[in-house]
C-alpha cells in the first residue's frame, strides 16, 4: 500500500500537516487557519482543501460550521494507516508502536501458522517459497527486505484458507513494513531466512504444532531485533550527550 504522502504537491502538504498533527506540534482540538497554512506552505486554497480531505479520511481532522477545520481527538485517528504509522515513528513513538505491533502479531500469527499447516494448497506453498527467495536476495536493501517479509506473511495468512484471516494483512502490513525498514536500516540483524524457512517447512509438512512453535520462535527473534535497535538508539543518544558536555 503506497503512502499518499509520496504523491506530488498534495502529498507534500499532507505529509507536512499530518506529521505536525501526529507528532503533537499541532495539538488535538486546535482549529486550523487554513488560509494562513496555505500561505505558509505556498499552496492554493484548493490544494489545502484537497489535502485536508485526505487528512480527514485518516481521521486526523474534521470540519464543522462556526468552528472551521480542527484536529480531532486521537481516539478518532486511523492508527493503522501507513502514513499515520510513519508519522508516529518520525515523531518519536516508534518503539511504543512496534511493541504494540509485536503484541498483535503474537496473537494472530502463531494461530495463522497452525491453520496454514492444515489448509495450505500447492499454490500457497509456491507463494511462500517465492517470498522466501526474495527475502534471501534482498537482505542488503532495507526496502526490498521489507517487501519480501510482507509478501511472506501475507502469503501465510492466505494459506489459512480463511478469507477474514487473509485480510488481516490490512491490519499488520503497514506496521510490519515500517518495523522492517527500521530494523534493516539501523540494526545488525541475523539472516531472517532460517526462521522463516522453519515456518514454511512445518507448513509444507502439515505439522500444525511445529508451525505454530516456529512462528513463536520467529516472533521472539523479531522482538530481540527490536530490543537491539532500541539499545543502539539509546547508546547513540548517550554518546551524543557525552560529546556536548
Backbone as CSV, one residue per row, in Angstrom:
resi,resn,N_x,N_y,N_z,CA_x,CA_y,CA_z,C_x,C_y,C_z
1,UNK,0.849,-1.184,0.000,0.000,0.000,0.000,0.888,1.239,0.000
2,UNK,0.824,2.029,-1.072,1.672,3.208,-1.178,1.143,4.319,-0.283
3,UNK,2.037,5.006,0.372,1.638,6.112,1.228,1.188,7.281,0.375
4,UNK,0.067,7.928,0.748,-0.424,9.062,-0.021,0.606,10.178,-0.072
5,UNK,1.338,10.342,1.021,2.237,11.485,1.145,3.473,11.381,0.263
6,UNK,3.527,10.390,-0.648,4.619,10.346,-1.614,4.199,10.971,-2.938
7,UNK,2.985,11.495,-3.027,2.435,11.921,-4.309,2.337,13.436,-4.445
8,UNK,3.193,14.060,-5.250,3.051,15.427,-5.688,2.868,16.470,-4.608
9,UNK,2.349,17.644,-5.048,2.219,18.771,-4.140,1.177,18.489,-3.058
10,UNK,0.082,17.823,-3.424,-0.895,17.457,-2.407,-0.240,16.577,-1.340
11,UNK,0.560,15.635,-1.808,1.237,14.737,-0.878,2.175,15.466,0.046
12,UNK,2.848,16.492,-0.458,3.765,17.266,0.380,3.003,17.997,1.482
13,UNK,1.844,18.517,1.146,1.032,19.209,2.151,0.487,18.203,3.172
14,UNK,0.002,17.065,2.686,-0.479,16.015,3.589,0.638,15.588,4.529
15,UNK,1.834,15.401,3.969,2.984,15.000,4.784,3.293,16.039,5.854
16,UNK,3.345,17.302,5.472,3.709,18.355,6.414,2.689,18.484,7.541
17,UNK,1.419,18.574,7.189,0.388,18.759,8.215,0.178,17.488,9.032
18,UNK,0.179,16.341,8.347,-0.021,15.085,9.060,1.063,14.844,10.091
19,UNK,2.309,15.095,9.712,3.424,14.881,10.641,3.326,15.833,11.832
20,UNK,2.907,17.050,11.598,2.760,18.011,12.699,1.670,17.562,13.685
21,UNK,0.554,17.092,13.126,-0.558,16.676,13.981,-0.181,15.443,14.790
22,UNK,0.292,14.410,14.105,0.603,13.151,14.783,1.770,13.330,15.752
23,UNK,2.713,14.197,15.392,3.855,14.440,16.264,3.552,15.345,17.442
24,UNK,2.365,15.950,17.462,1.959,16.772,18.591,2.256,18.245,18.450
25,UNK,2.869,18.651,17.329,3.153,20.075,17.136,1.868,20.879,16.987
26,UNK,0.843,20.223,16.440,-0.488,20.832,16.363,-1.405,19.979,17.241
27,UNK,-1.725,20.439,18.445,-2.442,19.594,19.419,-3.875,19.273,19.009
28,UNK,-4.398,18.209,19.619,-5.801,17.848,19.424,-6.683,19.035,19.814
29,UNK,-7.730,19.241,19.023,-8.674,20.318,19.306,-8.315,21.647,18.670
30,UNK,-7.107,21.758,18.130,-6.684,23.019,17.517,-7.514,23.314,16.274
31,UNK,-8.010,24.536,16.158,-8.686,24.980,14.941,-7.627,25.507,13.975
32,UNK,-7.648,24.993,12.765,-6.620,25.323,11.783,-7.006,26.574,10.998
33,UNK,-6.047,27.454,10.835,-6.225,28.614,9.969,-5.790,28.185,8.575
34,UNK,-6.750,27.735,7.794,-6.443,27.118,6.503,-5.756,28.104,5.566
35,UNK,-6.222,29.318,5.549,-5.620,30.311,4.657,-4.164,30.582,5.047
36,UNK,-3.913,30.743,6.350,-2.544,31.003,6.813,-1.631,29.812,6.521
37,UNK,-2.134,28.609,6.696,-1.335,27.427,6.392,-1.012,27.354,4.907
38,UNK,-1.986,27.721,4.071,-1.743,27.733,2.632,-0.653,28.711,2.260
39,UNK,-0.665,29.883,2.913,0.379,30.872,2.644,1.736,30.380,3.128
40,UNK,1.736,29.752,4.290,2.994,29.225,4.824,3.590,28.163,3.909
41,UNK,2.735,27.292,3.399,3.197,26.194,2.557,3.256,26.568,1.083
42,UNK,2.850,27.794,0.780,2.901,28.325,-0.587,2.076,27.484,-1.554
43,UNK,0.835,27.177,-1.125,-0.081,26.437,-1.991,-1.436,27.138,-1.979
44,UNK,-2.244,26.834,-2.972,-3.555,27.467,-3.095,-4.535,26.899,-2.080
45,UNK,-5.647,27.611,-1.897,-6.691,27.121,-1.008,-7.282,25.815,-1.533
46,UNK,-7.311,25.678,-2.868,-7.812,24.439,-3.455,-6.952,23.253,-3.030
47,UNK,-5.632,23.423,-3.087,-4.715,22.362,-2.672,-4.884,22.087,-1.189
48,UNK,-5.022,23.146,-0.395,-5.210,22.955,1.042,-6.475,22.152,1.327
49,UNK,-7.563,22.512,0.665,-8.826,21.814,0.915,-8.728,20.345,0.519
50,UNK,-8.106,20.070,-0.619,-7.963,18.685,-1.060,-7.078,17.900,-0.091
51,UNK,-6.038,18.535,0.391,-5.133,17.869,1.329,-5.827,17.598,2.658
52,UNK,-6.636,18.544,3.101,-7.371,18.348,4.354,-8.411,17.237,4.229
53,UNK,-8.934,17.035,3.021,-9.853,15.914,2.805,-9.127,14.585,3.032
54,UNK,-7.877,14.526,2.574,-7.086,13.309,2.774,-6.848,13.084,4.261
55,UNK,-6.473,14.135,4.973,-6.243,14.012,6.417,-7.537,13.672,7.156
56,UNK,-8.661,14.176,6.653,-9.949,13.823,7.249,-10.217,12.329,7.071
57,UNK,-9.837,11.802,5.914,-10.009,10.382,5.665,-9.171,9.513,6.592
58,UNK,-8.094,10.074,7.106,-7.240,9.360,8.059,-7.699,9.601,9.498
59,UNK,-8.771,10.363,9.651,-9.333,10.607,10.978,-8.641,11.705,11.762
60,UNK,-7.728,12.457,11.117,-6.936,13.446,11.848,-7.641,14.786,12.005
61,UNK,-8.449,15.173,11.029,-9.117,16.473,11.091,-10.591,16.309,10.728
62,UNK,-11.345,17.329,11.070,-12.762,17.385,10.721,-13.134,18.852,10.569
63,UNK,-14.306,19.111,10.036,-14.766,20.491,9.856,-16.201,20.610,10.326
64,UNK,-16.498,21.718,10.974,-17.850,21.986,11.470,-18.193,23.446,11.196
65,UNK,-19.473,23.695,10.945,-19.913,25.073,10.784,-19.661,25.850,12.075
66,UNK,-19.260,27.087,11.927,-18.976,28.016,13.028,-17.683,27.685,13.765
67,UNK,-17.112,26.489,13.521,-15.850,26.160,14.174,-14.702,26.079,13.174
68,UNK,-15.003,25.670,11.967,-13.966,25.522,10.958,-13.329,24.138,10.999
69,UNK,-12.126,24.045,10.461,-11.403,22.775,10.422,-10.546,22.648,11.670
70,UNK,-10.627,21.499,12.312,-9.917,21.324,13.581,-9.309,19.922,13.660
71,UNK,-8.326,19.776,14.553,-7.673,18.491,14.779,-8.540,17.639,15.699
72,UNK,-8.817,16.421,15.268,-9.674,15.537,16.053,-8.899,14.890,17.204
73,UNK,-9.639,14.370,18.169,-9.014,13.632,19.262,-8.355,12.370,18.726
74,UNK,-7.305,11.960,19.394,-6.525,10.806,18.960,-7.377,9.546,18.789
75,UNK,-8.415,9.393,19.592,-9.245,8.185,19.514,-9.920,8.036,18.162
76,UNK,-9.976,9.117,17.376,-10.587,9.061,16.053,-9.560,8.804,14.944
77,UNK,-8.276,8.873,15.250,-7.247,8.702,14.221,-7.212,7.261,13.732
78,UNK,-6.930,7.093,12.448,-6.739,5.755,11.900,-5.290,5.341,12.159
79,UNK,-5.066,4.697,13.283,-3.715,4.341,13.700,-3.122,3.198,12.873
80,UNK,-3.933,2.596,11.993,-3.443,1.532,11.117,-3.056,2.061,9.739
81,UNK,-3.288,3.338,9.496,-2.940,3.946,8.210,-1.420,4.015,8.056
82,UNK,-0.925,3.698,6.852,0.523,3.646,6.629,1.196,4.984,6.914
83,UNK,0.569,6.087,6.501,1.151,7.405,6.753,1.159,7.723,8.245
84,UNK,0.054,7.442,8.924,-0.032,7.733,10.355,1.021,6.933,11.114
85,UNK,1.206,5.679,10.739,2.239,4.868,11.368,3.607,5.499,11.162
86,UNK,3.904,5.916,9.947,5.220,6.511,9.659,5.399,7.823,10.421
87,UNK,4.355,8.633,10.481,4.456,9.901,11.213,4.660,9.663,12.700
88,UNK,4.053,8.619,13.233,4.282,8.291,14.649,5.747,7.917,14.876
89,UNK,6.300,7.139,13.966,7.711,6.752,14.094,8.599,7.986,13.986
90,UNK,8.336,8.835,13.002,9.137,10.036,12.818,9.008,10.976,14.005
91,UNK,7.854,10.921,14.694,7.628,11.788,15.839,8.182,11.248,17.146
92,UNK,8.846,10.083,17.081,9.489,9.541,18.269,8.728,8.458,18.992
93,UNK,7.581,8.023,18.424,6.773,6.992,19.083,7.002,5.617,18.472
94,UNK,8.097,5.453,17.736,8.331,4.212,17.019,8.416,2.988,17.902
95,UNK,9.118,3.096,19.035,9.299,1.913,19.871,7.973,1.451,20.464
96,UNK,7.168,2.379,20.955,5.866,2.002,21.511,4.997,1.350,20.445
97,UNK,5.015,1.920,19.252,4.214,1.377,18.168,4.653,-0.042,17.829
98,UNK,5.962,-0.255,17.762,6.480,-1.575,17.409,6.189,-2.610,18.497
99,UNK,6.168,-2.169,19.758,5.797,-3.090,20.840,4.331,-3.497,20.705
100,UNK,3.481,-2.542,20.374,2.071,-2.857,20.159,1.920,-3.837,18.994
101,UNK,2.659,-3.587,17.925,2.603,-4.476,16.764,3.040,-5.884,17.141
102,UNK,4.098,-5.994,17.940,4.581,-7.310,18.362,3.508,-8.059,19.142
103,UNK,2.771,-7.356,20.010,1.693,-7.989,20.769,0.597,-8.510,19.835
104,UNK,0.218,-7.680,18.863,-0.833,-8.080,17.928,-0.386,-9.292,17.112
105,UNK,0.854,-9.267,16.644,1.364,-10.388,15.857,1.388,-11.677,16.685
106,UNK,1.728,-11.564,17.964,1.812,-12.759,18.811,0.441,-13.406,19.002
107,UNK,-0.616,-12.623,18.851,-1.972,-13.151,18.969,-2.419,-13.801,17.665
108,UNK,-2.081,-13.180,16.540,-2.619,-13.605,15.246,-1.753,-14.649,14.536
109,UNK,-0.451,-14.406,14.448,0.364,-15.180,13.512,0.667,-16.623,13.939
110,UNK,0.886,-16.933,15.216,1.056,-18.350,15.555,-0.183,-19.176,15.206
111,UNK,-1.352,-18.639,15.483,-2.585,-19.341,15.135,-2.735,-19.457,13.623
112,UNK,-2.316,-18.414,12.897,-2.384,-18.460,11.439,-1.446,-19.532,10.890
113,UNK,-0.253,-19.647,11.443,0.688,-20.672,11.003,0.124,-22.067,11.270
114,UNK,-0.487,-22.245,12.430,-1.117,-23.520,12.795,-2.174,-23.893,11.759
115,UNK,-3.035,-22.943,11.431,-4.120,-23.220,10.482,-3.576,-23.412,9.064
116,UNK,-2.554,-22.634,8.701,-1.977,-22.768,7.353,-1.426,-24.165,7.125
117,UNK,-0.834,-24.753,8.160,-0.293,-26.109,8.025,-1.392,-27.122,7.714
118,UNK,-2.602,-26.830,8.118,-3.715,-27.750,7.911,-4.467,-27.498,6.613
119,UNK,-4.358,-26.292,6.071,-5.219,-25.911,4.951,-4.452,-25.421,3.712
120,UNK,-3.136,-25.339,3.756,-2.394,-24.772,2.631,-2.569,-25.613,1.374
121,UNK,-2.502,-24.914,0.235,-2.546,-25.557,-1.071,-1.153,-25.503,-1.692
122,UNK,-0.994,-26.178,-2.825,0.284,-26.115,-3.530,0.587,-24.679,-3.964
123,UNK,-0.454,-23.951,-4.365,-0.261,-22.553,-4.766,0.214,-21.710,-3.582
124,UNK,-0.319,-21.993,-2.408,0.116,-21.272,-1.205,1.593,-21.542,-0.928
125,UNK,1.999,-22.803,-1.042,3.398,-23.156,-0.806,4.311,-22.480,-1.826
126,UNK,3.854,-22.395,-3.065,4.648,-21.709,-4.091,4.813,-20.232,-3.748
127,UNK,3.740,-19.611,-3.260,3.805,-18.185,-2.907,4.743,-17.964,-1.724
128,UNK,4.692,-18.829,-0.744,5.587,-18.723,0.410,7.038,-18.933,-0.010
129,UNK,7.267,-19.909,-0.877,8.622,-20.184,-1.341,9.167,-19.010,-2.151
130,UNK,8.324,-18.426,-2.987,8.757,-17.273,-3.787,9.124,-16.100,-2.880
131,UNK,8.321,-15.846,-1.857,8.610,-14.751,-0.924,9.912,-15.002,-0.181
132,UNK,10.145,-16.248,0.189,11.376,-16.590,0.894,12.590,-16.393,-0.010
133,UNK,12.433,-16.729,-1.289,13.516,-16.491,-2.231,13.830,-15.013,-2.363
134,UNK,12.802,-14.200,-2.430,13.002,-12.743,-2.477,13.706,-12.251,-1.222
135,UNK,13.337,-12.817,-0.092,13.938,-12.422,1.175,15.444,-12.693,1.173
136,UNK,15.804,-13.841,0.651,17.221,-14.190,0.615,18.028,-13.284,-0.284
137,UNK,17.398,-12.770,-1.352,18.112,-11.910,-2.305,18.084,-10.443,-1.915
138,UNK,17.260,-10.078,-0.936,17.014,-8.663,-0.655,17.653,-8.155,0.621
139,UNK,18.505,-8.922,1.244,18.953,-8.569,2.593,19.845,-7.331,2.642
140,UNK,20.409,-6.931,1.522,21.248,-5.737,1.525,20.450,-4.472,1.236
141,UNK,19.161,-4.602,0.971,18.310,-3.461,0.651,17.121,-3.475,1.608
142,UNK,17.045,-2.468,2.491,16.003,-2.472,3.519,14.606,-2.410,2.922
143,UNK,14.435,-1.689,1.819,13.124,-1.584,1.188,12.702,-2.914,0.582
144,UNK,13.616,-3.569,-0.141,13.307,-4.867,-0.737,13.100,-5.928,0.339
145,UNK,13.865,-5.848,1.420,13.713,-6.808,2.519,12.343,-6.664,3.164
146,UNK,11.891,-5.423,3.333,10.568,-5.186,3.914,9.473,-5.732,3.002
147,UNK,9.634,-5.545,1.691,8.647,-6.047,0.738,8.590,-7.571,0.756
148,UNK,9.766,-8.217,0.809,9.815,-9.679,0.828,9.181,-10.224,2.105
149,UNK,9.467,-9.595,3.232,8.901,-10.042,4.506,7.389,-9.895,4.498
150,UNK,6.906,-8.751,4.000,5.458,-8.533,3.922,4.812,-9.572,3.025
151,UNK,5.477,-9.916,1.913,4.927,-10.907,0.988,4.815,-12.278,1.648
152,UNK,5.812,-12.637,2.462,5.777,-13.939,3.134,4.615,-14.009,4.119
153,UNK,4.479,-12.995,4.945,3.434,-13.034,5.976,2.044,-12.899,5.350
154,UNK,1.958,-12.171,4.243,0.684,-12.075,3.524,0.302,-13.451,2.957
155,UNK,1.285,-14.137,2.371,1.024,-15.461,1.809,0.639,-16.463,2.899
156,UNK,1.228,-16.326,4.078,0.894,-17.226,5.177,-0.554,-17.034,5.611
157,UNK,-0.999,-15.797,5.688,-2.387,-15.530,6.058,-3.348,-16.098,5.014
158,UNK,-3.001,-15.951,3.747,-3.840,-16.513,2.676,-3.897,-18.030,2.791
159,UNK,-2.765,-18.641,3.178,-2.677,-20.095,3.267,-3.580,-20.684,4.352
160,UNK,-4.122,-19.850,5.226,-5.047,-20.359,6.242,-6.352,-20.835,5.621
161,UNK,-6.649,-20.371,4.416,-7.906,-20.716,3.783,-9.095,-19.982,4.355
162,UNK,-8.825,-18.997,5.203,-9.881,-18.218,5.847,-9.818,-16.793,5.296
163,UNK,-10.880,-16.367,4.616,-10.849,-15.059,3.959,-10.664,-13.913,4.939
164,UNK,-11.246,-14.023,6.122,-11.108,-12.949,7.096,-9.676,-12.875,7.622
165,UNK,-9.073,-14.037,7.880,-7.667,-14.037,8.294,-6.782,-13.507,7.182
166,UNK,-7.109,-13.849,5.942,-6.305,-13.387,4.809,-6.277,-11.865,4.727
167,UNK,-7.357,-11.221,5.144,-7.405,-9.764,5.101,-6.746,-9.113,6.304
168,UNK,-6.240,-9.898,7.235,-5.513,-9.342,8.366,-4.231,-8.642,7.921
169,UNK,-3.829,-8.875,6.653,-2.663,-8.148,6.152,-2.910,-6.642,6.193
170,UNK,-4.180,-6.234,6.066,-4.512,-4.809,6.135,-4.222,-4.249,7.520
171,UNK,-4.326,-5.098,8.537,-4.028,-4.694,9.909,-2.529,-4.716,10.187
172,UNK,-1.846,-5.764,9.721,-0.456,-5.987,10.096,0.559,-5.335,9.182
173,UNK,0.259,-5.278,7.892,1.310,-4.958,6.932,1.897,-3.554,7.049
174,UNK,1.093,-2.499,7.239,1.724,-1.174,7.347,2.748,-1.092,8.476
175,UNK,2.394,-1.632,9.634,3.329,-1.623,10.754,4.514,-2.538,10.514
176,UNK,4.257,-3.687,9.890,5.334,-4.632,9.609,6.364,-4.029,8.662
177,UNK,5.894,-3.328,7.650,6.819,-2.690,6.708,7.685,-1.643,7.415
178,UNK,7.067,-0.859,8.282,7.821,0.169,8.992,8.822,-0.473,9.944
179,UNK,8.410,-1.539,10.615,9.325,-2.256,11.509,10.530,-2.784,10.741
180,UNK,10.266,-3.402,9.591,11.359,-3.954,8.789,12.291,-2.848,8.290
181,UNK,11.687,-1.736,7.885,12.512,-0.624,7.396,13.449,-0.129,8.489
182,UNK,12.921,0.015,9.688,13.717,0.494,10.811,14.814,-0.496,11.182
183,UNK,14.425,-1.759,11.339,15.373,-2.771,11.797,16.470,-2.997,10.777
184,UNK,16.102,-3.162,9.510,17.110,-3.460,8.494,18.000,-2.258,8.200
185,UNK,17.474,-1.062,8.427,18.267,0.131,8.142,19.205,0.505,9.286
186,UNK,18.852,0.127,10.530,19.596,0.646,11.677,20.193,-0.404,12.602
187,UNK,19.910,-1.650,12.368,20.430,-2.675,13.270,21.113,-3.784,12.498
188,UNK,22.114,-4.395,13.114,22.774,-5.549,12.525,21.980,-6.782,12.933
189,UNK,21.093,-7.205,12.053,20.202,-8.306,12.382,20.698,-9.593,11.739
190,UNK,20.302,-10.708,12.333,20.655,-12.003,11.778,19.892,-12.248,10.485
191,UNK,20.354,-13.207,9.724,19.688,-13.623,8.498,18.255,-14.054,8.832
192,UNK,17.231,-13.410,8.239,15.850,-13.770,8.572,15.362,-15.033,7.874
193,UNK,16.114,-15.508,6.892,15.632,-16.635,6.097,15.438,-17.904,6.925
194,UNK,16.396,-18.326,7.777,16.206,-19.592,8.508,14.948,-19.635,9.361
195,UNK,14.619,-18.556,10.056,13.427,-18.574,10.914,12.153,-18.657,10.076
196,UNK,12.162,-17.995,8.927,11.002,-18.078,8.039,10.949,-19.442,7.348
197,UNK,12.116,-19.989,7.020,12.173,-21.309,6.412,11.590,-22.364,7.360
198,UNK,11.856,-22.226,8.657,11.325,-23.183,9.630,9.803,-23.180,9.626
199,UNK,9.209,-21.981,9.506,7.749,-21.886,9.428,7.253,-22.559,8.159
200,UNK,7.873,-22.231,7.029,7.448,-22.794,5.750,7.571,-24.314,5.736
201,UNK,8.667,-24.843,6.249,8.863,-26.292,6.243,7.777,-26.999,7.057
202,UNK,7.428,-26.419,8.196,6.384,-27.020,9.025,5.026,-26.946,8.338
203,UNK,4.756,-25.823,7.684,3.501,-25.678,6.944,3.453,-26.689,5.797
204,UNK,4.561,-26.821,5.085,4.612,-27.792,3.980,4.384,-29.222,4.485
205,UNK,4.946,-29.546,5.652,4.804,-30.890,6.208,3.434,-31.132,6.822
206,UNK,2.624,-30.084,6.908,1.310,-30.233,7.528,1.371,-30.418,9.027
207,UNK,2.477,-29.983,9.629,2.678,-30.146,11.072,2.248,-28.850,11.767
208,UNK,0.991,-28.815,12.198,0.415,-27.582,12.742,1.106,-27.135,14.020
209,UNK,1.382,-28.066,14.920,2.019,-27.704,16.189,3.411,-27.140,15.946
210,UNK,4.158,-27.776,15.042,5.505,-27.293,14.749,5.470,-25.932,14.059
211,UNK,4.502,-25.727,13.195,4.370,-24.437,12.512,4.097,-23.326,13.511
212,UNK,3.243,-23.608,14.473,2.927,-22.605,15.499,4.150,-22.278,16.332
213,UNK,4.899,-23.290,16.732,6.112,-23.065,17.522,7.163,-22.317,16.713
214,UNK,7.279,-22.653,15.432,8.258,-21.967,14.583,7.913,-20.489,14.456
215,UNK,6.622,-20.188,14.364,6.217,-18.784,14.288,6.481,-18.072,15.611
216,UNK,6.250,-18.743,16.725,6.562,-18.137,18.024,8.058,-17.834,18.130
217,UNK,8.896,-18.739,17.628,10.343,-18.502,17.630,10.689,-17.311,16.743
218,UNK,10.052,-17.235,15.575,10.299,-16.121,14.652,9.929,-14.796,15.312
219,UNK,8.787,-14.760,15.978,8.335,-13.524,16.620,9.226,-13.148,17.799
220,UNK,9.739,-14.149,18.511,10.671,-13.861,19.607,11.938,-13.225,19.057
221,UNK,12.397,-13.706,17.905,13.584,-13.121,17.275,13.299,-11.692,16.815
222,UNK,12.077,-11.457,16.352,11.696,-10.102,15.929,11.749,-9.137,17.107
223,UNK,11.333,-9.593,18.284,11.400,-8.757,19.485,12.855,-8.506,19.865
224,UNK,13.701,-9.517,19.730,15.138,-9.331,20.002,15.731,-8.271,19.080
225,UNK,15.345,-8.304,17.810,15.826,-7.300,16.860,15.382,-5.903,17.286
226,UNK,14.145,-5.805,17.757,13.634,-4.519,18.220,14.387,-4.050,19.455
227,UNK,14.679,-4.963,20.375,15.460,-4.612,21.566,16.849,-4.134,21.171
228,UNK,17.434,-4.806,20.190,18.755,-4.410,19.715,18.710,-3.008,19.122
229,UNK,17.675,-2.737,18.341,17.523,-1.412,17.747,17.357,-0.356,18.831
230,UNK,16.503,-0.630,19.840,16.286,0.329,20.922,17.585,0.587,21.671
231,UNK,18.371,-0.453,21.893,19.654,-0.298,22.578,20.619,0.556,21.801
232,UNK,20.617,0.381,20.479,21.514,1.191,19.654,21.107,2.668,19.685
233,UNK,19.786,2.908,19.655,19.319,4.290,19.701,19.688,4.938,21.022
234,UNK,19.468,4.210,22.130,19.813,4.750,23.455,21.305,4.991,23.554
235,UNK,22.106,4.056,23.070,23.552,4.187,23.129,24.027,5.381,22.310
236,UNK,23.424,5.530,21.119,23.803,6.666,20.272,23.448,7.984,20.941
237,UNK,22.291,8.029,21.597,21.891,9.251,22.298,22.860,9.545,23.430
238,UNK,23.298,8.504,24.139,24.253,8.691,25.227,25.569,9.239,24.737
239,UNK,26.031,8.719,23.608,27.290,9.208,23.045,27.163,10.663,22.624
240,UNK,25.998,10.995,22.034,25.815,12.402,21.636,25.820,13.310,22.853
241,UNK,25.154,12.868,23.947,25.110,13.692,25.148,26.493,13.899,25.728
242,UNK,27.311,12.834,25.737,28.643,12.939,26.333,29.507,13.900,25.545
243,UNK,29.260,14.010,24.226,30.077,14.923,23.416,29.732,16.380,23.694
244,UNK,28.507,16.630,24.188,28.093,18.002,24.398,28.475,18.533,25.772
245,UNK,29.028,17.694,26.618,29.353,18.151,27.970,30.671,18.929,27.976
